[in-house]
Amino acid sequence: MSENVLKRPSSLWQIHRWIYYWTLHWAYTPYAIPALICISFAESSFFPLPPDILLIPMVLAAPTRWWRIALYCTIASVFGGLAGYGIGVFAWETMGRWIVENVAHVQLVLVDGRNDIPLPSYFISTFGTGLGGEYLFQVYDKWNAWIVYIFGLTPLPYKLITITAGVARVNLFVFILASVAARATRFFVVAWLLKKWGKKAMHFIDRYFNILCVIFVVLLIGGFSIIKIAM
């Protein structure tokens, strides 16, 4: 890695790029697994970059270990999610709001007398009124912790979901189950695709990741709806 990458950044963009390269370089060291665990944990509560930055090159370098890498990533991310939940419960005003606004880069707005978070327009156009509102806490009001699984599969920053779940006091047990399911689905699918198709899958995931996430969630909700009607 070039020494220039590690020079002190002079702008916000350079800071993010520096963090990106600093994170990525761990994939090519003997400490790749510990780094993956630490970053997967931190990303769920305060770190700005997703663990995919490490997961992708690690799986490409050792495709036979794809499931172990995904497992490490999943377990660490779930425990990090519990830390994020705790921030929402115990430190929303002192730490949580700052992380949401300055790390997740989401602007809080006042809705019905409380600070809320507007959902992306593609969420609203895709799911319509089924979400229960156009703001995150309105969705929690309707779905409680179950929405953690859905949002955990989307491009939304996971720290945003874990912290706000704590603020909304969603059911902790269901939150844990939803976190395990969402993180495992996310990381195991990505790792398996990389193991199966290598760099072709990497370029495909990189280009269409957001679209794939939305399509998967739409199909998932559609499947639940069919089961509900059939019953």
C-alpha positions in Angstrom: 0.0 0.0 0.0 1.3 3.4 -0.9 2.4 5.6 2.0 0.4 8.5 0.5 -2.8 6.7 1.4 -2.0 6.9 5.1 -1.1 10.6 5.1 -3.4 12.8 7.2 -6.4 13.7 5.2 -7.4 17.3 4.6 -11.1 17.0 3.7 -14.1 14.9 4.6 -13.9 13.0 1.3 -10.2 12.2 2.0 -11.1 11.0 5.5 -13.6 8.5 4.1 -11.1 7.4 1.4 -8.3 7.0 3.9 -10.6 4.9 6.2 -11.5 2.8 3.1 -7.9 2.0 2.2 -7.0 1.5 5.9 -9.8 -1.0 6.2 -9.0 -2.7 3.0 -5.3 -3.2 3.7 -6.1 -5.6 6.6 -7.4 -8.2 4.1 -3.8 -8.7 3.0 -2.2 -9.1 6.4 -2.0 -12.1 8.8 -4.6 -10.2 10.9 -7.4 -10.4 8.4 -9.8 -12.5 10.5 -9.4 -10.4 13.7 -9.8 -7.2 11.6 -12.9 -8.6 9.9 -14.4 -9.4 13.4 -13.6 -5.9 14.8 -14.9 -4.0 11.8 -18.1 -6.2 11.5 -18.7 -5.4 15.2 -18.0 -1.7 14.9 -19.9 -1.2 11.6 -23.1 -2.2 13.4 -22.8 0.6 15.9 -20.5 3.4 14.8 -18.0 2.5 12.0 -18.8 4.2 8.7 -17.8 1.4 6.2 -19.5 -2.0 5.7 -17.5 -5.2 6.4 -17.9 -6.3 2.8 -14.7 -4.3 2.1 -12.8 -7.0 3.9 -15.2 -9.9 3.3 -14.9 -9.7 -0.5 -11.1 -9.9 -1.0 -10.8 -12.5 1.8 -13.3 -14.8 0.1 -11.7 -14.3 -3.2 -8.3 -15.1 -1.7 -9.6 -18.2 0.1 -12.8 -19.4 -1.5 -12.9 -22.7 0.3 -13.2 -20.8 3.6 -16.2 -18.7 2.4 -18.6 -20.0 5.0 -16.2 -19.4 7.9 -15.5 -15.9 6.8 -19.3 -15.2 6.5 -19.9 -16.8 9.9 -17.3 -14.6 11.6 -18.8 -11.6 9.9 -22.3 -12.5 11.0 -21.6 -13.2 14.6 -19.5 -10.1 15.1 -22.1 -8.0 13.3 -24.9 -9.3 15.6 -22.9 -8.5 18.7 -22.1 -5.1 17.3 -25.9 -4.6 16.7 -26.5 -5.2 20.4 -24.0 -2.5 21.1 -25.9 -0.2 18.7 -29.1 -1.1 20.4 -27.6 -0.2 23.7 -26.5 3.2 22.3 -30.1 3.8 21.3 -31.5 2.9 24.7 -28.9 4.5 27.0 -27.0 7.1 24.9 -29.3 8.4 22.2 -28.9 12.1 23.1 -25.2 12.0 23.9 -23.9 9.6 21.2 -26.6 8.1 19.1 -27.9 11.2 17.4 -24.3 12.2 16.5 -23.6 8.8 14.9 -26.8 8.9 12.9 -26.2 12.4 11.6 -22.4 12.4 11.2 -21.5 8.8 10.5 -24.6 7.4 8.8 -25.2 10.9 7.3 -28.9 10.9 7.9 -30.7 14.1 8.8 -33.3 14.0 11.6 -36.5 15.9 11.0 -39.3 16.8 13.4 -42.5 14.7 12.7 -45.5 14.8 15.1 -43.4 16.2 17.9 -40.5 13.8 17.7 -37.3 13.5 15.7 -37.7 11.0 12.9 -35.7 9.8 9.9 -37.2 10.0 6.4 -37.0 6.8 4.4 -35.3 6.8 0.9 -37.8 7.6 -1.9 -37.2 4.2 -3.5 -38.4 2.5 -0.3 -41.6 4.5 -0.3 -42.3 4.0 -4.1 -41.5 0.3 -3.8 -43.4 -0.6 -0.6 -46.1 2.1 -0.6 -48.3 2.3 2.5 -47.3 -1.2 3.6 -44.4 0.2 5.6 -46.8 2.2 7.9 -45.3 5.6 7.1 -42.6 7.5 5.3 -40.4 7.8 8.4 -38.4 5.2 10.2 -40.0 5.4 13.7 -43.4 5.3 12.1 -42.4 1.9 10.6 -41.2 0.7 14.0 -44.6 1.8 15.4 -46.3 -0.7 13.1 -43.8 -3.5 12.8 -41.6 -3.4 15.9 -38.5 -5.5 15.7 -39.6 -7.6 12.7 -38.7 -4.7 10.4 -35.1 -5.1 11.6 -34.8 -8.2 9.4 -36.1 -6.4 6.3 -34.0 -3.3 6.8 -31.0 -5.5 7.7 -31.0 -6.8 4.1 -31.2 -3.3 2.4 -28.5 -0.8 1.6 -29.5 1.3 4.7 -26.5 1.6 7.1 -27.0 -1.2 9.7 -25.9 1.1 12.5 -28.9 3.3 11.7 -31.2 0.3 12.2 -29.6 -1.0 15.4 -29.4 2.4 17.2 -32.9 3.5 16.2 -34.3 0.1 17.3 -32.9 0.8 20.7 -34.6 4.3 20.7 -37.9 2.7 19.7 -37.5 0.0 22.4 -38.3 -2.8 20.0 -38.5 -6.3 21.5 -34.9 -7.3 22.3 -35.4 -11.0 21.8 -37.0 -10.5 18.3 -34.3 -7.9 17.5 -31.6 -10.5 18.1 -33.4 -13.1 16.0 -34.0 -10.6 13.2 -30.4 -9.5 13.4 -29.0 -13.0 13.1 -31.3 -13.8 10.2 -30.6 -10.6 8.3 -26.8 -10.5 8.8 -26.5 -14.2 8.0 -28.6 -13.9 4.8 -26.6 -10.9 3.7 -23.1 -12.2 4.3 -23.6 -15.8 3.4 -25.2 -15.0 0.1 -22.5 -12.5 -0.9 -19.7 -15.0 0.2 -21.3 -17.9 -1.7 -21.7 -15.8 -4.9 -18.0 -14.9 -4.6 -17.0 -18.5 -4.0 -19.1 -19.6 -6.9 -18.2 -17.0 -9.6 -15.2 -15.2 -8.2 -14.3 -11.8 -9.6 -17.3 -11.8 -12.0 -19.6 -12.0 -9.0 -17.6 -9.2 -7.3 -18.2 -6.8 -10.2 -21.8 -7.8 -10.5 -22.5 -7.3 -6.7 -20.6 -4.0 -6.7 -22.6 -2.6 -9.7 -26.1 -3.9 -8.8 -26.0 -4.3 -5.0 -28.7 -1.8 -4.1 -31.0 -3.0 -6.8 -30.5 -6.6 -5.8 -31.2 -5.8 -2.2 -34.5 -4.1 -3.0 -35.6 -6.9 -5.4 -34.8 -9.5 -2.7 -36.8 -7.7 -0.1 -39.8 -7.2 -2.5 -39.8 -11.0 -3.3 -39.5 -11.8 0.4 -42.4 -9.6 1.4 -44.4 -11.0 -1.5 -43.7 -14.5 -0.3 -44.9 -13.7 3.2 -48.0 -12.1 1.7 -48.8 -15.3 -0.3 -48.3 -17.5 2.8 -50.6 -15.2 4.8 -53.3 -15.3 2.1 -53.0 -19.1 1.8 -53.5 -19.6 5.5 
